[in-house]
Amino acid sequence: MQRLSAALLTLALLISKAHAAPDPSIHLIPQPVSVKQQTGSFTLDKSVVLSVETPAFDHPAGWFTGQLEKSTGIRMRRGKSGKVLQIATMADRNVLGKEGYTLTVTPSRIVLRANDAAGVFYGLQTLLQLQTGGTSPALRSWTTPALPGGD
């Protein structure tokens, strides 16, 4: 009986280790399938423009810009050059399913790729969770750690 208990405990520990969060320094709900934090960060301020590849993504993009303006006072405008938050479709629509997304953050660009509007919405939720510096209306920018990730 003692050997069986020890074996079950060992198995439970192995399973919990296999399902541990990818990077404990980045706390997101739900926890992405994979996250790799890199050096640097992206500061979202009034110079950042929004590029939305398809009209199907306009609704979640509009929701995000409203949330951003409420929490930071930043009114994001549309554009394609300079510091950009780009929302685009997945290159292969068979990857990640309807609600999946990839989010890549570099010091000069954020690229969110998804198959449909639900994936865009979830990716933008993740981006809001990554913000640092509080949510004071007086805040004029916020910083997101650099990372390539997927869910």
KEFIKE-353325 format. One record per residue: x, y, z of N, C-alpha, C in turn. Coordinates in steps of 0.05 Angstrom, whole numbers, padded with zeros to 5 digits, always signed. Each point is the difference from the previous one (the first is absolute). Layout:
# residues N
+--------+--------+--------+--------+--------+--------+--------+--------+--------+
!     nX !     nY !     nZ !    caX !    caY !    caZ !     cX !     cY !     cZ !
+--------+--------+--------+--------+--------+--------+--------+--------+--------+
!      X !      Y !      Z !      X !      Y !      Z !      X !      Y !      Z !
...
+--------+--------+--------+--------+--------+--------+--------+--------+--------+
END
This chain:
# residues 151
+--------+--------+--------+--------+--------+--------+--------+--------+--------+
!     nX !     nY !     nZ !    caX !    caY !    caZ !     cX !     cY !     cZ !
+--------+--------+--------+--------+--------+--------+--------+--------+--------+
! +00017 ! -00024 ! +00000 ! -00017 ! +00024 ! +00000 ! +00018 ! +00025 ! +00000 !
! +00022 ! -00001 ! +00016 ! +00018 ! +00023 ! +00001 ! +00013 ! +00005 ! -00027 !
! +00007 ! -00021 ! -00015 ! +00012 ! +00003 ! -00026 ! -00020 ! +00012 ! -00020 !
! -00025 ! -00009 ! +00002 ! -00020 ! +00011 ! -00018 ! -00004 ! +00030 ! +00005 !
! -00001 ! +00008 ! +00026 ! -00003 ! +00028 ! +00007 ! +00024 ! +00016 ! -00011 !
! +00023 ! -00010 ! +00003 ! +00024 ! +00014 ! -00009 ! +00000 ! +00002 ! -00031 !
! -00009 ! -00021 ! -00013 ! -00001 ! +00001 ! -00029 ! -00021 ! +00020 ! -00010 !
! -00023 ! +00001 ! +00014 ! -00021 ! +00019 ! -00008 ! +00009 ! +00029 ! +00005 !
! +00014 ! +00005 ! +00022 ! +00010 ! +00026 ! +00006 ! +00021 ! +00009 ! -00021 !
! +00017 ! -00018 ! -00007 ! +00020 ! +00006 ! -00021 ! -00013 ! +00006 ! -00027 !
! -00020 ! -00016 ! -00007 ! -00015 ! +00005 ! -00025 ! -00014 ! +00027 ! +00001 !
! -00013 ! +00007 ! +00023 ! -00013 ! +00026 ! +00003 ! +00020 ! +00023 ! -00003 !
! +00023 ! -00003 ! +00011 ! +00020 ! +00021 ! -00002 ! +00010 ! +00003 ! -00029 !
! +00004 ! -00022 ! -00014 ! +00008 ! +00001 ! -00028 ! -00021 ! +00014 ! -00017 !
! -00025 ! -00007 ! +00004 ! -00022 ! +00012 ! -00015 ! -00002 ! +00030 ! +00005 !
! +00002 ! +00008 ! +00026 ! -00002 ! +00028 ! +00006 ! +00023 ! +00015 ! -00012 !
! +00024 ! -00011 ! +00000 ! +00024 ! +00013 ! -00012 ! -00004 ! +00003 ! -00030 !
! -00012 ! -00020 ! -00013 ! -00005 ! +00001 ! -00029 ! -00020 ! +00022 ! -00007 !
! -00018 ! +00006 ! +00018 ! -00021 ! +00020 ! -00006 ! +00005 ! +00027 ! +00014 !
! +00024 ! +00005 ! +00008 ! +00007 ! +00025 ! +00014 ! -00001 ! +00023 ! -00020 !
! -00004 ! +00024 ! +00009 ! +00000 ! +00023 ! -00017 ! +00026 ! +00004 ! -00014 !
! -00001 ! +00008 ! -00026 ! +00024 ! +00003 ! -00016 ! +00021 ! +00019 ! +00012 !
! -00009 ! +00023 ! +00010 ! +00018 ! +00020 ! +00011 ! -00013 ! +00012 ! +00025 !
! +00010 ! -00007 ! +00023 ! -00013 ! +00010 ! +00025 ! +00001 ! +00030 ! +00003 !
! +00017 ! +00014 ! -00014 ! +00001 ! +00029 ! +00003 ! -00021 ! +00015 ! -00016 !
! -00014 ! -00014 ! -00018 ! -00022 ! +00012 ! -00015 ! -00025 ! -00015 ! +00008 !
! -00018 ! +00015 ! +00014 ! -00024 ! -00011 ! +00010 ! -00024 ! +00008 ! -00017 !
! -00012 ! -00019 ! -00014 ! -00022 ! +00005 ! -00018 ! -00022 ! -00020 ! +00005 !
! -00025 ! +00009 ! -00004 ! -00023 ! -00017 ! +00003 ! -00016 ! +00002 ! -00026 !
! -00004 ! -00023 ! -00014 ! +00011 ! -00026 ! +00005 ! +00030 ! -00001 ! -00007 !
! +00014 ! -00018 ! +00012 ! +00029 ! -00002 ! -00005 ! +00004 ! -00010 ! -00029 !
! +00016 ! +00014 ! -00016 ! +00005 ! -00008 ! -00028 ! +00013 ! -00027 ! -00001 !
! -00002 ! -00013 ! -00023 ! +00013 ! -00025 ! -00005 ! +00030 ! +00003 ! +00001 !
! +00010 ! +00022 ! -00011 ! +00029 ! +00005 ! +00002 ! +00005 ! +00030 ! +00001 !
! +00020 ! +00008 ! +00016 ! +00008 ! +00027 ! +00003 ! +00031 ! +00000 ! +00003 !
! +00013 ! +00018 ! -00014 ! +00028 ! +00003 ! +00003 ! +00006 ! +00030 ! +00002 !
! +00007 ! +00009 ! +00024 ! +00006 ! +00028 ! +00005 ! +00028 ! +00006 ! -00011 !
! +00002 ! +00023 ! -00014 ! +00025 ! +00008 ! -00011 ! +00008 ! +00027 ! +00013 !
! +00024 ! +00009 ! -00007 ! +00008 ! +00026 ! +00010 ! -00014 ! +00023 ! -00014 !
! -00003 ! +00022 ! +00013 ! -00012 ! +00023 ! -00011 ! -00030 ! +00001 ! +00006 !
! -00012 ! +00021 ! -00010 ! -00029 ! +00004 ! +00005 ! -00011 ! +00019 ! -00021 !
! -00026 ! +00001 ! -00002 ! -00014 ! +00017 ! -00018 ! -00015 ! +00020 ! +00016 !
! +00004 ! +00026 ! -00004 ! -00015 ! +00020 ! +00015 ! -00022 ! +00010 ! -00018 !
! -00024 ! -00003 ! +00009 ! -00023 ! +00009 ! -00015 ! -00007 ! +00028 ! +00009 !
! +00003 ! +00019 ! -00018 ! -00005 ! +00028 ! +00006 ! -00016 ! +00012 ! -00024 !
! -00003 ! +00026 ! -00001 ! -00017 ! +00012 ! -00020 ! +00013 ! -00002 ! -00028 !
! +00025 ! -00007 ! -00003 ! +00013 ! -00003 ! -00026 ! -00007 ! -00026 ! -00014 !
! -00010 ! -00020 ! +00015 ! -00006 ! -00027 ! -00011 ! -00025 ! +00001 ! -00017 !
! +00001 ! -00012 ! -00023 ! -00024 ! -00002 ! -00017 ! -00010 ! -00029 ! -00001 !
! -00025 ! -00002 ! -00007 ! -00014 ! -00026 ! -00002 ! -00004 ! -00007 ! -00030 !
! +00008 ! -00024 ! -00007 ! -00004 ! -00010 ! -00027 ! -00017 ! -00026 ! +00002 !
! -00023 ! +00001 ! -00012 ! -00019 ! -00023 ! +00001 ! -00003 ! -00010 ! -00029 !
! +00009 ! -00025 ! -00004 ! +00001 ! -00012 ! -00027 ! -00027 ! -00004 ! -00013 !
! -00020 ! -00008 ! +00015 ! -00025 ! -00007 ! -00011 ! -00023 ! +00012 ! +00016 !
! -00022 ! +00009 ! -00014 ! -00023 ! +00011 ! +00014 ! -00012 ! -00018 ! +00021 !
! +00004 ! -00026 ! -00003 ! -00011 ! -00019 ! +00020 ! +00012 ! +00004 ! +00028 !
! +00023 ! +00013 ! +00001 ! +00013 ! +00005 ! +00025 ! -00005 ! +00028 ! +00012 !
! -00016 ! +00016 ! -00014 ! -00005 ! +00027 ! +00009 ! -00014 ! +00001 ! +00027 !
! -00019 ! -00018 ! +00005 ! -00015 ! +00001 ! +00025 ! +00018 ! -00004 ! +00025 !
! +00016 ! -00021 ! +00001 ! +00017 ! -00003 ! +00023 ! +00022 ! +00022 ! +00001 !
! +00009 ! +00009 ! -00023 ! +00019 ! +00022 ! +00000 ! -00012 ! +00025 ! +00012 !
! -00025 ! +00006 ! -00007 ! -00014 ! +00023 ! +00011 ! -00004 ! -00002 ! +00030 !
! -00006 ! -00024 ! +00009 ! -00003 ! -00005 ! +00029 ! +00027 ! +00006 ! +00014 !
! +00022 ! -00010 ! -00011 ! +00026 ! +00004 ! +00011 ! +00007 ! +00030 ! +00002 !
! -00004 ! +00014 ! -00022 ! +00007 ! +00029 ! +00000 ! -00017 ! +00015 ! +00021 !
! -00025 ! -00008 ! +00004 ! -00016 ! +00012 ! +00020 ! +00010 ! -00005 ! +00028 !
! +00008 ! -00025 ! +00005 ! +00012 ! -00007 ! +00026 ! +00026 ! +00015 ! +00005 !
! +00016 ! +00002 ! -00021 ! +00026 ! +00014 ! +00002 ! -00005 ! +00029 ! +00007 !
! -00019 ! +00013 ! -00014 ! -00005 ! +00028 ! +00006 ! -00010 ! +00004 ! +00028 !
! -00017 ! -00018 ! +00009 ! -00011 ! +00003 ! +00028 ! +00022 ! -00003 ! +00021 !
! +00019 ! -00019 ! -00005 ! +00020 ! -00005 ! +00021 ! +00025 ! +00017 ! -00002 !
! +00006 ! +00011 ! -00024 ! +00024 ! +00015 ! -00003 ! -00003 ! +00028 ! -00011 !
! -00023 ! +00006 ! -00012 ! -00004 ! +00025 ! -00013 ! +00011 ! +00000 ! -00029 !
! +00011 ! -00022 ! -00009 ! +00012 ! -00001 ! -00027 ! -00023 ! -00006 ! -00020 !
! -00002 ! +00017 ! -00019 ! -00019 ! -00004 ! -00022 ! +00016 ! -00010 ! -00024 !
! -00003 ! -00026 ! -00006 ! +00016 ! -00012 ! -00021 ! -00012 ! +00006 ! -00027 !
! +00018 ! +00007 ! -00019 ! -00009 ! +00006 ! -00027 ! +00009 ! -00023 ! -00019 !
! -00012 ! -00001 ! -00023 ! +00007 ! -00021 ! -00020 ! +00024 ! +00008 ! -00016 !
! +00016 ! -00019 ! -00008 ! +00023 ! +00005 ! -00017 ! +00016 ! -00026 ! -00004 !
! +00021 ! +00002 ! -00016 ! +00016 ! -00024 ! -00006 ! +00030 ! +00004 ! +00004 !
! +00009 ! +00024 ! +00006 ! +00028 ! +00004 ! +00003 ! +00007 ! +00011 ! +00027 !
! +00025 ! -00002 ! +00008 ! +00010 ! +00008 ! +00026 ! -00005 ! -00022 ! +00020 !
! -00005 ! +00007 ! +00025 ! -00006 ! -00020 ! +00021 ! -00029 ! -00009 ! -00005 !
! -00003 ! -00026 ! -00004 ! -00026 ! -00011 ! -00009 ! -00009 ! -00023 ! +00018 !
! -00027 ! +00001 ! +00006 ! -00014 ! -00024 ! +00010 ! -00014 ! -00011 ! -00024 !
! +00010 ! -00022 ! -00011 ! -00011 ! -00012 ! -00024 ! -00018 ! -00024 ! +00007 !
! -00025 ! +00000 ! -00010 ! -00018 ! -00022 ! +00004 ! -00004 ! -00013 ! -00027 !
! +00007 ! -00025 ! -00003 ! +00000 ! -00014 ! -00026 ! -00010 ! -00028 ! +00003 !
! -00007 ! -00012 ! -00023 ! -00009 ! -00028 ! +00000 ! +00024 ! -00019 ! +00001 !
! -00005 ! -00024 ! +00009 ! +00021 ! -00021 ! +00000 ! +00007 ! -00007 ! -00029 !
! +00025 ! -00005 ! -00005 ! +00009 ! -00009 ! -00026 ! -00013 ! -00026 ! -00008 !
! -00002 ! -00019 ! +00020 ! -00013 ! -00026 ! -00004 ! -00024 ! -00001 ! +00018 !
! -00024 ! +00001 ! -00012 ! -00024 ! +00001 ! +00016 ! -00006 ! -00027 ! +00014 !
! +00015 ! -00020 ! -00006 ! -00004 ! -00026 ! +00013 ! +00015 ! -00002 ! +00026 !
! +00016 ! +00020 ! +00006 ! +00016 ! +00000 ! +00025 ! -00016 ! +00015 ! +00021 !
! +00000 ! -00011 ! +00024 ! -00011 ! +00012 ! +00024 ! -00030 ! +00001 ! +00003 !
! -00016 ! -00007 ! -00020 ! -00029 ! +00001 ! +00003 ! -00011 ! +00028 ! -00001 !
! -00026 ! +00001 ! +00006 ! -00014 ! +00026 ! -00003 ! +00008 ! +00020 ! +00021 !
! +00004 ! -00008 ! +00024 ! +00005 ! +00019 ! +00022 ! +00030 ! +00004 ! +00007 !
! +00017 ! -00014 ! -00014 ! +00029 ! +00002 ! +00006 ! +00012 ! +00025 ! -00012 !
! +00023 ! +00007 ! +00009 ! +00014 ! +00024 ! -00010 ! +00030 ! -00003 ! +00006 !
! +00015 ! +00016 ! -00014 ! +00029 ! +00004 ! +00007 ! +00004 ! +00029 ! +00005 !
! +00017 ! +00006 ! +00019 ! +00005 ! +00028 ! +00007 ! +00031 ! +00003 ! +00002 !
! +00010 ! +00017 ! -00017 ! +00029 ! +00005 ! +00000 ! +00005 ! +00029 ! +00006 !
! +00016 ! +00005 ! +00021 ! +00005 ! +00027 ! +00008 ! +00030 ! +00005 ! -00002 !
! +00007 ! +00021 ! -00015 ! +00028 ! +00009 ! -00002 ! +00001 ! +00029 ! +00008 !
! +00023 ! +00012 ! +00004 ! +00001 ! +00029 ! +00007 ! -00013 ! +00019 ! -00020 !
! -00004 ! -00009 ! -00025 ! -00011 ! +00019 ! -00020 ! -00027 ! -00009 ! -00011 !
! -00010 ! -00024 ! +00007 ! -00024 ! -00010 ! -00012 ! -00014 ! -00021 ! +00017 !
! -00026 ! +00000 ! +00000 ! -00016 ! -00022 ! +00011 ! -00015 ! -00012 ! -00023 !
! +00002 ! -00027 ! -00004 ! -00015 ! -00013 ! -00021 ! -00018 ! -00021 ! +00013 !
! -00026 ! +00003 ! -00003 ! -00020 ! -00019 ! +00009 ! -00012 ! -00014 ! -00024 !
! +00003 ! -00026 ! -00001 ! -00011 ! -00016 ! -00023 ! -00021 ! -00019 ! +00011 !
! -00023 ! -00002 ! -00014 ! -00021 ! -00017 ! +00009 ! -00016 ! -00009 ! -00025 !
! -00017 ! -00021 ! +00004 ! -00016 ! -00009 ! -00022 ! -00027 ! +00014 ! -00001 !
! -00010 ! +00009 ! +00023 ! -00026 ! +00014 ! -00001 ! -00001 ! +00021 ! +00022 !
! -00022 ! +00014 ! +00002 ! -00003 ! +00023 ! +00019 ! +00003 ! -00009 ! +00029 !
! -00009 ! -00024 ! +00006 ! +00003 ! -00010 ! +00028 ! +00029 ! -00003 ! +00007 !
! +00017 ! -00010 ! -00018 ! +00028 ! -00002 ! +00005 ! +00013 ! +00028 ! +00004 !
! -00009 ! +00019 ! -00016 ! +00010 ! +00027 ! +00003 ! -00007 ! +00011 ! +00027 !
! -00025 ! -00004 ! +00008 ! -00009 ! +00010 ! +00026 ! +00016 ! -00012 ! +00023 !
! +00005 ! -00026 ! -00001 ! +00016 ! -00013 ! +00021 ! +00029 ! +00010 ! +00000 !
! +00011 ! +00004 ! -00024 ! +00027 ! +00011 ! -00002 ! +00002 ! +00028 ! +00011 !
! -00020 ! +00016 ! -00005 ! +00000 ! +00027 ! +00011 ! -00004 ! +00000 ! +00030 !
! -00016 ! -00019 ! +00010 ! -00002 ! -00003 ! +00029 ! +00027 ! -00006 ! +00012 !
! +00015 ! -00018 ! -00012 ! +00027 ! -00007 ! +00009 ! +00018 ! +00025 ! +00000 !
! -00002 ! +00016 ! -00022 ! +00016 ! +00024 ! -00001 ! -00006 ! +00019 ! +00023 !
! -00026 ! +00003 ! +00006 ! -00007 ! +00017 ! +00023 ! +00011 ! -00011 ! +00026 !
! +00001 ! -00027 ! +00003 ! +00011 ! -00011 ! +00024 ! +00030 ! +00004 ! +00002 !
! +00013 ! +00003 ! -00022 ! +00029 ! +00004 ! +00000 ! +00008 ! +00028 ! +00007 !
! -00018 ! +00019 ! +00000 ! +00007 ! +00028 ! +00005 ! +00011 ! +00002 ! +00028 !
! +00019 ! +00018 ! +00003 ! +00012 ! +00006 ! +00026 ! -00003 ! +00030 ! +00005 !
! +00002 ! +00008 ! +00024 ! -00001 ! +00028 ! +00006 ! -00026 ! +00011 ! +00010 !
! -00019 ! -00019 ! +00005 ! -00026 ! +00009 ! +00011 ! -00020 ! +00008 ! -00021 !
! -00023 ! +00009 ! +00009 ! -00022 ! +00007 ! -00018 ! -00010 ! +00028 ! +00006 !
! +00016 ! +00017 ! +00010 ! -00009 ! +00027 ! +00007 ! -00007 ! +00015 ! -00026 !
! -00023 ! +00015 ! +00000 ! -00006 ! +00016 ! -00023 ! +00021 ! +00020 ! -00008 !
! +00017 ! +00008 ! +00019 ! +00021 ! +00019 ! -00005 ! +00023 ! -00013 ! -00015 !
! +00002 ! -00026 ! +00000 ! +00022 ! -00015 ! -00013 ! -00002 ! +00004 ! -00030 !
! +00021 ! +00006 ! -00013 ! +00000 ! +00006 ! -00029 ! +00014 ! -00022 ! -00016 !
! +00011 ! -00020 ! +00013 ! +00012 ! -00022 ! -00014 ! +00002 ! -00024 ! +00018 !
! +00003 ! -00024 ! -00011 ! +00005 ! -00023 ! +00016 ! +00019 ! -00019 ! -00016 !
! +00012 ! -00017 ! +00015 ! +00022 ! -00017 ! -00011 ! -00008 ! -00029 ! +00001 !
! +00006 ! -00014 ! -00021 ! -00005 ! -00029 ! -00002 ! +00026 ! -00014 ! -00004 !
! +00006 ! -00021 ! +00015 ! +00026 ! -00014 ! -00005 ! +00001 ! -00012 ! -00028 !
! +00023 ! -00002 ! -00011 ! +00004 ! -00012 ! -00027 ! -00003 ! -00030 ! +00002 !
! -00016 ! -00012 ! -00018 ! -00003 ! -00029 ! +00000 ! -00013 ! -00009 ! -00026 !
! +00008 ! -00024 ! -00010 ! -00015 ! -00013 ! -00020 ! -00016 ! -00021 ! +00015 !
! -00025 ! -00003 ! -00006 ! -00016 ! -00019 ! +00015 ! -00023 ! -00010 ! -00017 !
! -00014 ! -00020 ! +00011 ! -00023 ! -00011 ! -00014 ! -00019 ! -00013 ! +00020 !
! -00024 ! -00002 ! -00009 ! -00021 ! -00013 ! +00017 ! -00017 ! -00017 ! -00017 !
+--------+--------+--------+--------+--------+--------+--------+--------+--------+
END
